[in-house]
Amino acid sequence: QVQLVESGGGLVQAGGSLRLSCAVSGSILSLCDMGWYREAPGKQRELVALFTSSGSTKYEDYVKGRFSISRDNAKNMVYLQMNSLKAEDTAVYYCYGKGLYPVYDYWGQGTQLTVSS
């Protein structure tokens, strides 16, 4: 069983930076995809950044060049460095992992990011 716990959210001014962390209980290597989604009020949950099973990294256009995803397999951690934050980045950010055996989507409880303009 894998559990994901996010931390690092908060209130930041537009143009500022923040780093989110996701602690993975169980082996991070048991997850074929790992990344971050977000959900803003009244909107659907959307992908932010992802490590794919093929070894590549995917960023959505709205964060490309501003956000950076990284991982530390030894510490079972995934991070999201967010720079040049905008008011439209305000959302609850969720850590995501896709298990292989069995195939299952794991989600953290979410951490709130609020960017004030």
C-alpha positions, -999 to +999 in steps of 0.1 A: +000+000+000+013+034-010+004+067+007+013+101-005+015+131+018+020+166+005+035+196+023+047+231+016+016+249+004+008+284+017+002+320+007+027+337-015+027+369-035+026+369-073+061+366-087+072+346-057+084+310-053+074+280-033+084+243-032+059+215-026+070+182-012+054+148-015+065+120+009+058+085-004+053+057+021+061+024+005+086+023-024+086+052-048+100+027-073+067+008-073+051+037-090+054+040-128+042+075-131+046+102-104+037+139-105+015+168-095-020+178-104-040+208-092-076+217-088-088+253-087-123+262-073-149+254-099-125+237-122-115+202-130-084+187-117-056+192-142-021+179-147+008+201-137+039+180-141+047+143-144+075+118-144+063+092-169+071+055-170+092+060-201+116+081-181+105+115-195+092+145-178+060+163-189+050+198-181+017+214-191+021+246-211+007+268-183+036+260-160+064+253-185+095+273-178+082+283-143+077+250-125+102+222-121+095+186-109+122+166-092+125+134-072+148+117-046+143+080-048+165+073-018+143+096+003+110+085-014+103+122-021+089+141-051+091+179-053+076+207-073+095+239-074+073+268-084+087+301-096+072+333-110+039+324-094+007+339-108-027+344-092-041+317-116-018+291-100-040+293-069-053+258-064-051+227-042-021+207-054-022+170-053+006+145-054-001+116-078+014+082-083+003+053-106+010+019-092+018-011-114+011-041-093-018-037-089-027-009-113-040+018-091-041+056-089-028+070-056-035+106-045-024+127-016-048+147+005-037+179-013-020+211-002-034+246-008-015+272-027-028+307-027-011+334-048-021+369-040-019+395-068 
